[in-house]
Amino acid sequence: MKSFALILWLLIGDGGQRVVLTQHVDSDALCQTAAKALVDKYAARGQRVRYLCHEVVPEVGDVDVNGNPIEPEQAAH
């Protein structure tokens, strides 16, 4: 199971940023390695990026339309 999400943002000159990549990987170490390679790749082009390696936590049980967990007693109604 892919347990980490790598999110990469391109930093724009006016202070803004734009998501340029989202990728799922198996571990934090793989995420960090992939992020370093991407940072170097964009830096070689003269561009600045930032990244986040975020652990993905799978949902357990039912969720409502907003993605909020439904307690078992609520689901029975």
DSSP file (Angstrom, degrees, kcal/mol; ACC not computed):
  #  RESIDUE AA STRUCTURE BP1 BP2  ACC     N-H-->O    O-->H-N    N-H-->O    O-->H-N    TCO  KAPPA ALPHA  PHI   PSI    X-CA   Y-CA   Z-CA
    1    1 A M              0   0    0      0, 0.0     2,-0.6     0, 0.0    24,-0.0   0.000 360.0 360.0 360.0 133.8    0.0    0.0    0.0
    2    2 A K        +     0   0    0      1,-0.2    24,-0.3    22,-0.1    25,-0.1  -0.634 360.0 175.7 -73.2 116.0    1.3    3.4   -0.9
    3    3 A S        +     0   0    0     22,-0.8    53,-2.9    -2,-0.6     2,-0.4   0.472  52.7  55.9-109.7  -2.9    1.5    5.1    2.5
    4    4 A F  E     -AB  25  55A   0     21,-2.3    21,-2.8    51,-0.3     2,-0.5  -0.991  62.5-149.8-132.4 141.2    3.0    8.5    1.7
    5    5 A A  E     -AB  24  54A   0     49,-3.2    49,-2.9    -2,-0.4     2,-0.6  -0.925   8.0-154.1-107.6 131.0    2.0   11.3   -0.6
    6    6 A L  E     -AB  23  53A   0     17,-3.7    17,-2.2    -2,-0.5     2,-0.5  -0.921  13.3-173.4-101.7 122.3    4.6   13.6   -2.2
    7    7 A I  E     -AB  22  52A   0     45,-2.4    45,-2.0    -2,-0.6     2,-0.5  -0.976   2.4-166.9-119.1 129.3    3.2   17.0   -3.1
    8    8 A L  E     -AB  21  51A   0     13,-2.5    12,-2.9    -2,-0.5    13,-1.3  -0.968   0.7-165.8-122.2 127.9    5.4   19.4   -5.0
    9    9 A W  E     -AB  19  50A   0     41,-3.1    41,-2.1    -2,-0.5     2,-0.5  -0.916  16.2-137.7-112.1 137.8    4.6   23.1   -5.5
   10   10 A L  E     -AB  18  49A   0      8,-3.2     8,-2.0    -2,-0.4     2,-0.6  -0.829  23.1-134.1 -88.2 127.0    6.3   25.5   -8.0
   11   11 A L  E     -AB  17  48A   0     37,-2.9    37,-0.5    -2,-0.5     2,-0.3  -0.747  20.1-149.3 -87.3 123.4    7.1   28.8   -6.3
   12   12 A I    >   -     0   0    0      4,-2.6     3,-2.1    -2,-0.6     4,-0.1  -0.673  21.2-115.5 -96.5 147.1    6.0   31.7   -8.6
   13   13 A G  T 3  S+     0   0    0      1,-0.3    -1,-0.1    -2,-0.3    -2,-0.0   0.718 110.7  61.8 -54.5 -28.3    7.8   35.1   -8.6
   14   14 A D  T 3  S-     0   0    0      1,-0.1    -1,-0.3     0, 0.0     3,-0.1   0.317 126.2 -94.3 -84.6  11.3    4.8   37.0   -7.3
   15   15 A G  S <  S+     0   0    0     -3,-2.1    -2,-0.2     1,-0.3    -1,-0.1   0.374  91.5 118.5  94.0  -4.0    4.8   35.0   -4.1
   16   16 A G        -     0   0    0     -4,-0.1    -4,-2.6    -5,-0.1    -1,-0.3  -0.225  47.6-151.9 -85.4-179.9    2.2   32.5   -5.3
   17   17 A Q  E     -A   11   0A   0     -6,-0.3     2,-0.4    -3,-0.1    -6,-0.2  -0.986   3.8-156.7-151.8 155.6    2.6   28.8   -5.8
   18   18 A R  E     -A   10   0A   0     -8,-2.0    -8,-3.2    -2,-0.3     2,-0.3  -0.999  26.2-116.4-139.4 132.3    1.1   26.1   -8.0
   19   19 A V  E     +A    9   0A   0     -2,-0.4   -10,-0.3   -10,-0.2     3,-0.1  -0.517  35.7 169.2 -67.0 127.4    0.9   22.4   -7.4
   20   20 A V  E     +     0   0A   0    -12,-2.9     2,-0.3     1,-0.3   -11,-0.2   0.527  60.3  19.6-115.9 -12.3    2.9   20.6  -10.1
   21   21 A L  E     -A    8   0A   0    -13,-1.3   -13,-2.5     2,-0.0     2,-0.4  -0.960  44.9-179.3-160.0 138.4    3.0   17.0   -8.8
   22   22 A T  E     +A    7   0A   0     -2,-0.3     2,-0.3   -15,-0.2   -15,-0.2  -0.987  22.4 165.7-132.8 132.1    1.2   14.6   -6.5
   23   23 A Q  E     -A    6   0A   0    -17,-2.2   -17,-3.7    -2,-0.4     2,-0.4  -0.998  28.4-136.6-147.2 142.5    2.6   11.1   -6.2
   24   24 A H  E     +A    5   0A   0     -2,-0.3     2,-0.3   -19,-0.2   -19,-0.2  -0.873  26.5 176.9-104.3 135.6    2.1    8.2   -3.8
   25   25 A V  E     -A    4   0A   0    -21,-2.8   -21,-2.3    -2,-0.4   -22,-0.8  -0.827  36.9-114.5-132.6 169.8    5.1    6.2   -2.6
   26   26 A D  S    S+     0   0    0     -2,-0.3     2,-0.3   -24,-0.3     3,-0.1   0.734  87.2  13.2 -81.6 -24.4    5.7    3.3   -0.2
   27   27 A S     >  -     0   0    0      1,-0.1     4,-2.0   -23,-0.1     5,-0.1  -0.961  69.3-111.2-150.3 164.2    7.8    5.0    2.5
   28   28 A D  H  > S+     0   0    0     -2,-0.3     4,-2.8     2,-0.2     5,-0.2   0.883 117.1  56.1 -63.6 -38.4    9.0    8.3    3.9
   29   29 A A  H  > S+     0   0    0      1,-0.2     4,-2.2     2,-0.2    -1,-0.2   0.919 109.1  45.8 -61.8 -43.7   12.6    7.5    2.7
   30   30 A L  H  > S+     0   0    0      2,-0.2     4,-2.6     1,-0.2    -1,-0.2   0.885 112.3  52.2 -65.1 -38.1   11.4    7.0   -0.9
   31   31 A C  H  X S+     0   0    0     -4,-2.0     4,-2.6     2,-0.2    -2,-0.2   0.934 110.4  47.0 -62.6 -47.1    9.4   10.2   -0.6
   32   32 A Q  H  X S+     0   0    0     -4,-2.8     4,-2.4     2,-0.2    -2,-0.2   0.897 112.9  49.7 -62.5 -41.0   12.4   12.2    0.6
   33   33 A T  H  X S+     0   0    0     -4,-2.2     4,-2.0    -5,-0.2    -2,-0.2   0.928 113.0  45.9 -64.2 -45.9   14.6   10.7   -2.1
   34   34 A A  H  X S+     0   0    0     -4,-2.6     4,-2.1     1,-0.2    -2,-0.2   0.899 112.5  51.6 -63.7 -40.5   12.1   11.5   -4.9
   35   35 A A  H  X S+     0   0    0     -4,-2.6     4,-2.8    -5,-0.2    -2,-0.2   0.918 108.3  50.8 -63.3 -44.3   11.6   15.0   -3.5
   36   36 A K  H  X S+     0   0    0     -4,-2.4     4,-2.4     1,-0.2    -1,-0.2   0.919 110.3  49.8 -60.1 -44.3   15.3   15.7   -3.5
   37   37 A A  H  X S+     0   0    0     -4,-2.0     4,-2.2     1,-0.2    -1,-0.2   0.899 113.1  46.7 -61.7 -41.1   15.6   14.5   -7.1
   38   38 A L  H  X S+     0   0    0     -4,-2.1     4,-2.6     2,-0.2     5,-0.2   0.898 110.2  52.0 -69.5 -40.4   12.7   16.8   -8.1
   39   39 A V  H  X S+     0   0    0     -4,-2.8     4,-2.4     1,-0.2    -2,-0.2   0.930 112.4  46.7 -59.6 -45.0   14.1   19.8   -6.2
   40   40 A D  H  X S+     0   0    0     -4,-2.4     4,-2.0     2,-0.2    -2,-0.2   0.892 110.9  52.7 -63.7 -40.3   17.4   19.3   -8.0
   41   41 A K  H  X S+     0   0    0     -4,-2.2     4,-0.7     1,-0.2    -2,-0.2   0.928 113.5  42.0 -61.7 -47.0   15.7   18.9  -11.4
   42   42 A Y  H ><>S+     0   0    0     -4,-2.6     5,-2.7     1,-0.2     3,-0.7   0.874 111.5  55.6 -69.7 -36.5   13.7   22.2  -11.0
   43   43 A A  H ><5S+     0   0    0     -4,-2.4     3,-1.6    -5,-0.2    -1,-0.2   0.872 101.0  58.7 -62.8 -36.7   16.7   24.0   -9.6
   44   44 A A  H 3<5S+     0   0    0     -4,-2.0    -1,-0.2     1,-0.3    -2,-0.2   0.781 106.0  49.9 -63.1 -25.9   18.7   23.1  -12.7
   45   45 A R  T <<5S-     0   0    0     -4,-0.7    -1,-0.3    -3,-0.7    -2,-0.2   0.432 123.6-107.5 -88.8  -1.2   16.0   24.9  -14.7
   46   46 A G  T < 5S+     0   0    0     -3,-1.6     2,-0.3     1,-0.3    -3,-0.2   0.684  79.4 128.2  82.4  18.5   16.3   27.9  -12.5
   47   47 A Q      < -     0   0    0     -5,-2.7     2,-0.4    -6,-0.1    -1,-0.3  -0.797  51.0-138.5-109.6 151.2   13.0   27.3  -10.8
   48   48 A R  E     +B   11   0A   0    -37,-0.5   -37,-2.9    -2,-0.3     2,-0.3  -0.884  24.9 173.0-109.0 139.8   12.2   27.0   -7.1
   49   49 A V  E     -B   10   0A   0     -2,-0.4     2,-0.3   -39,-0.2   -39,-0.2  -0.908  17.8-153.9-135.3 163.4    9.9   24.4   -5.6
   50   50 A R  E     -B    9   0A   0    -41,-2.1   -41,-3.1    -2,-0.3     2,-0.3  -0.953  16.2-164.0-133.1 157.9    8.8   23.3   -2.2
   51   51 A Y  E     -B    8   0A   0     -2,-0.3     2,-0.4   -43,-0.2   -43,-0.2  -0.914  13.1-154.2-140.4 164.8    7.5   19.8   -1.2
   52   52 A L  E     -B    7   0A   0    -45,-2.0   -45,-2.4    -2,-0.3     2,-0.7  -0.984   6.4-156.6-140.3 128.5    5.7   17.9    1.5
   53   53 A C  E     -B    6   0A   0     -2,-0.4     2,-0.5   -47,-0.2   -47,-0.2  -0.937  26.5-175.2-101.5 112.6    5.9   14.2    2.3
   54   54 A H  E     -B    5   0A   0    -49,-2.9   -49,-3.2    -2,-0.7     2,-0.2  -0.934  24.7-125.4-119.5 126.2    2.7   13.5    4.0
   55   55 A E  E     -B    4   0A   0     -2,-0.5     2,-0.5   -51,-0.2   -51,-0.3  -0.508  25.1-135.4 -69.3 132.1    1.7   10.2    5.6
   56   56 A V        -     0   0    0    -53,-2.9    -1,-0.1    -2,-0.2   -32,-0.0  -0.784  14.5-160.9 -91.6 127.0   -1.6    8.9    4.2
   57   57 A V        -     0   0    0     -2,-0.5   -54,-0.0   -53,-0.0   -53,-0.0  -0.933  18.5-132.2-109.2 113.4   -4.0    7.5    6.9
   58   58 A P        -     0   0    0      0, 0.0     2,-0.2     0, 0.0   -55,-0.0  -0.320  23.9-108.2 -66.4 146.6   -6.6    5.3    5.4
   59   59 A E        -     0   0    0      2,-0.0     2,-0.5     1,-0.0     4,-0.1  -0.493  29.9-156.9 -70.3 140.8  -10.2    5.8    6.4
   60   60 A V        -     0   0    0     -2,-0.2     2,-0.1     2,-0.1    -1,-0.0  -0.989  56.1  -9.4-121.8 125.2  -11.7    3.2    8.6
   61   61 A G  S    S-     0   0    0     -2,-0.5     2,-0.1     8,-0.1    10,-0.1  -0.375 104.7 -25.2  87.4-169.0  -15.5    2.7    8.7
   62   62 A D        -     0   0    0      8,-0.4     8,-2.4    -2,-0.1     2,-0.3  -0.430  53.1-162.8 -82.1 152.8  -18.2    4.9    7.2
   63   63 A V  B     -C   69   0B   0      6,-0.3     2,-0.0    -2,-0.1    -2,-0.0  -0.948  17.0-121.9-130.6 154.8  -17.9    8.6    6.3
   64   64 A D    >   -     0   0    0      4,-2.6     3,-2.0    -2,-0.3     6,-0.1  -0.181  46.7 -82.2 -84.0-175.0  -20.5   11.2    5.6
   65   65 A V  T 3  S+     0   0    0      1,-0.3    -1,-0.1     2,-0.1    -2,-0.0   0.721 131.5  52.8 -63.7 -20.9  -20.8   13.2    2.4
   66   66 A N  T 3  S-     0   0    0      2,-0.1    -1,-0.3     3,-0.0     0, 0.0   0.402 120.5-106.6 -93.0   1.0  -18.2   15.7    3.8
   67   67 A G  S <  S+     0   0    0     -3,-2.0    -2,-0.1     1,-0.3     3,-0.0   0.557  73.2 141.6  85.7   7.8  -15.7   12.9    4.5
   68   68 A N        -     0   0    0      1,-0.1    -4,-2.6    -5,-0.0    -1,-0.3  -0.627  59.1-102.4 -83.6 141.9  -16.2   13.1    8.3
   69   69 A P  B     -C   63   0B   0      0, 0.0     2,-0.6     0, 0.0    -6,-0.3  -0.333  29.1-139.4 -63.1 142.1  -16.2    9.8   10.2
   70   70 A I        -     0   0    0     -8,-2.4    -8,-0.4    -6,-0.1     5,-0.0  -0.915  17.6-127.5-103.3 124.1  -19.6    8.4   11.2
   71   71 A E    >>  -     0   0    0     -2,-0.6     4,-1.9     1,-0.1     3,-0.9  -0.403  24.8-113.7 -66.3 146.9  -19.7    6.9   14.6
   72   72 A P  H 3> S+     0   0    0      0, 0.0     4,-1.0     0, 0.0    -1,-0.1   0.845 116.9  52.7 -53.2 -38.0  -21.2    3.3   14.7
   73   73 A E  H 34 S+     0   0    0      1,-0.2     4,-0.4     2,-0.2     3,-0.1   0.829 108.7  50.5 -70.7 -29.6  -24.2    4.4   16.6
   74   74 A Q  H X4 S+     0   0    0     -3,-0.9     3,-1.0     1,-0.2    -1,-0.2   0.866 106.0  55.7 -70.8 -37.7  -25.0    7.2   14.1
   75   75 A A  H 3< S+     0   0    0     -4,-1.9    -1,-0.2     1,-0.2    -2,-0.2   0.770  98.7  62.5 -66.7 -26.2  -24.7    4.8   11.2
   76   76 A A  T 3<        0   0    0     -4,-1.0    -1,-0.2     1,-0.2    -2,-0.2   0.696 360.0 360.0 -74.3 -18.9  -27.4    2.5   12.7
   77   77 A H    <         0   0    0     -3,-1.0    -1,-0.2    -4,-0.4    -2,-0.1   0.478 360.0 360.0 -76.7 360.0  -30.1    5.3   12.5
